[in-house]
Amino acid sequence: MMVGLMERVRALAEEEFREAVESDEGVVRYFLRTSLPQTTVEGELYWAVIAALRSKEDIPRRRASS
């Protein structure tokens, strides 16, 4: 599930970057305008993604086999 989530985040980030570069207002203004959730649904999605990313911090790293 985490792999699928990360692939989706990567795809969305690539799309967002492309839109920012092509924006007439410039990358910085585009980022500032679009960086915060505008609706309740967007906010819930934003915090769900943050929670999923943070959950990775609690997973112990595997030790390399010797």
C-alpha positions as CSV (number, residue, x, y, z in Angstrom):
1,M,0.0,0.0,0.0
2,M,2.8,2.4,0.9
3,V,4.5,1.8,-2.5
4,G,1.3,2.6,-4.3
5,L,0.8,5.8,-2.3
6,M,4.3,6.9,-3.0
7,E,3.9,6.3,-6.7
8,R,0.8,8.4,-6.7
9,V,2.5,11.2,-4.8
10,R,5.4,11.1,-7.3
11,A,3.0,11.3,-10.3
12,L,1.0,14.1,-8.7
13,A,4.3,16.0,-7.9
14,E,5.5,15.6,-11.5
15,E,2.2,16.9,-12.8
16,E,2.2,19.8,-10.4
17,F,5.8,20.7,-11.3
18,R,4.9,20.7,-15.0
19,E,1.9,23.0,-14.4
20,A,4.1,25.3,-12.3
21,V,6.8,25.6,-15.0
22,E,4.2,26.3,-17.6
23,S,2.3,28.8,-15.5
24,D,2.3,32.5,-16.7
25,E,2.5,33.7,-13.1
26,G,5.9,31.9,-12.5
27,V,6.9,29.0,-10.3
28,V,7.0,30.8,-7.0
29,R,3.7,32.5,-7.3
30,Y,2.1,29.3,-8.5
31,F,3.5,27.3,-5.6
32,L,2.4,29.9,-3.0
33,R,-1.1,30.0,-4.5
34,T,-1.5,26.3,-4.6
35,S,0.5,25.0,-1.6
36,L,-2.3,25.0,0.9
37,P,-5.6,23.0,0.7
38,Q,-8.5,25.2,-0.4
39,T,-11.4,22.9,0.6
40,T,-12.2,20.5,3.4
41,V,-11.7,17.5,1.1
42,E,-8.3,18.8,0.0
43,G,-7.4,19.3,3.6
44,E,-8.3,15.8,4.6
45,L,-6.3,14.4,1.7
46,Y,-3.3,16.6,2.6
47,W,-3.3,15.4,6.3
48,A,-3.9,11.8,5.2
49,V,-0.8,11.9,3.0
50,I,1.2,13.6,5.8
51,A,0.1,10.9,8.2
52,A,1.1,8.1,5.8
53,L,4.5,9.7,5.2
54,R,5.1,10.1,8.9
55,S,4.1,6.5,9.6
56,K,7.2,5.5,7.7
57,E,9.3,7.0,10.4
58,D,8.0,4.4,12.9
59,I,9.0,1.4,10.8
60,P,12.4,0.0,11.8
61,R,15.0,-0.2,9.1
62,R,16.1,-3.6,7.9
63,R,19.6,-4.5,8.6
64,A,21.7,-5.5,5.7
65,S,22.6,-9.2,5.6
66,S,26.3,-10.0,6.2
